[in-house]
Amino acid sequence: MKEALKGLLGSKKALAALAGSITSAGVLLAAKHGYGLDPAAAETLVKAVLGLVGLYIVGQGAADWGKERAKVEIAAAEAAESLYRLGNADPDDDDEPKVLTEDA
């Protein structure tokens, strides 16, 4: 549980959602108790805050998607290179690993 919470709080998207929720709750509580905001203005402010947080989360998700795509492309290139090397291996090449047996 501790590791899951630590991983969640390390996420930019989760932190943005948490900050947006806390800010929205604070604005609504301030408006409810009469601290300078009328309910209509508080509702508009909450919609703006949550809209911006939602856009940030979508943008961060797109950035994460791009990062994962790059990782997959690098892994595919490495796999293709190793297959190429395996197919073009010289039988007389001394870089091949030797299998040690009891007879040796």
C-alpha positions as CSV (number, residue, x, y, z in Angstrom):
1,M,0.0,0.0,0.0
2,K,2.8,2.4,0.9
3,E,4.6,1.7,-2.4
4,A,1.4,2.2,-4.4
5,L,0.7,5.5,-2.6
6,K,4.4,6.6,-3.2
7,G,4.0,5.7,-6.9
8,L,0.8,7.6,-7.2
9,L,2.1,10.7,-5.6
10,G,5.1,10.6,-7.9
11,S,2.8,10.9,-10.9
12,K,2.4,14.4,-12.3
13,K,-1.2,13.6,-13.4
14,A,-2.2,12.4,-10.0
15,L,-0.7,15.5,-8.3
16,A,-2.5,17.8,-10.7
17,A,-5.8,16.1,-10.1
18,L,-5.2,16.3,-6.3
19,A,-4.3,20.0,-6.5
20,G,-7.3,20.7,-8.7
21,S,-9.6,18.9,-6.3
22,I,-8.2,20.6,-3.2
23,T,-8.4,24.0,-4.9
24,S,-12.0,23.5,-6.1
25,A,-13.0,22.3,-2.6
26,G,-11.4,25.4,-1.1
27,V,-13.1,27.8,-3.5
28,L,-16.5,26.1,-2.9
29,L,-16.0,26.2,0.9
30,A,-15.0,29.8,0.8
31,A,-18.0,30.7,-1.2
32,K,-20.3,28.7,1.0
33,H,-19.1,30.5,4.2
34,G,-19.2,33.9,2.5
35,Y,-15.5,34.8,2.1
36,G,-15.9,37.2,-0.8
37,L,-17.2,35.0,-3.6
38,D,-20.8,34.7,-4.7
39,P,-21.9,31.1,-5.6
40,A,-22.1,31.9,-9.3
41,A,-18.5,33.2,-9.4
42,A,-17.3,30.3,-7.3
43,E,-18.9,27.8,-9.7
44,T,-17.3,29.5,-12.7
45,L,-13.9,29.5,-11.0
46,V,-14.2,25.8,-10.1
47,K,-15.2,25.0,-13.7
48,A,-12.1,26.9,-15.0
49,V,-9.8,25.2,-12.5
50,L,-11.1,21.7,-13.3
51,G,-11.0,22.4,-17.0
52,L,-7.4,23.5,-16.8
53,V,-6.5,20.5,-14.7
54,G,-8.2,18.2,-17.2
55,L,-6.3,19.7,-20.1
56,Y,-3.0,19.3,-18.2
57,I,-3.8,15.7,-17.5
58,V,-4.6,15.0,-21.1
59,G,-1.5,16.8,-22.3
60,Q,0.7,14.9,-19.8
61,G,-0.9,11.6,-20.9
62,A,0.0,12.4,-24.5
63,A,3.6,13.2,-23.5
64,D,3.8,9.9,-21.6
65,W,2.4,8.1,-24.6
66,G,5.2,9.6,-26.7
67,K,7.8,8.6,-24.2
68,E,6.6,5.0,-24.2
69,R,6.5,4.9,-28.0
70,A,10.1,6.0,-28.1
71,K,11.0,3.3,-25.6
72,V,9.3,0.6,-27.8
73,E,11.0,1.9,-30.9
74,I,14.4,1.7,-29.2
75,A,13.7,-1.8,-28.0
76,A,12.6,-2.9,-31.5
77,A,15.7,-1.5,-33.0
78,E,17.9,-3.3,-30.5
79,A,16.1,-6.5,-31.2
80,A,16.4,-6.1,-34.9
81,E,20.2,-5.4,-34.6
82,S,20.8,-8.4,-32.4
83,L,18.9,-10.6,-34.9
84,Y,21.0,-9.2,-37.7
85,R,24.2,-9.9,-35.8
86,L,22.9,-13.4,-35.1
87,G,22.2,-14.1,-38.7
88,N,25.5,-12.7,-39.9
89,A,27.6,-14.5,-37.2
90,D,31.0,-15.8,-38.6
91,P,31.5,-19.5,-37.6
92,D,35.2,-18.8,-37.2
93,D,34.6,-15.8,-34.9
94,D,36.3,-16.2,-31.5
95,D,33.8,-13.9,-29.8
96,E,31.3,-16.8,-29.6
97,P,30.9,-18.1,-26.0
98,K,32.5,-21.5,-25.3
99,V,30.4,-24.2,-23.7
100,L,32.5,-25.8,-20.9
101,T,31.9,-29.5,-20.3
102,E,33.6,-32.0,-18.0
103,D,35.6,-33.4,-20.9
104,A,37.4,-30.2,-21.4
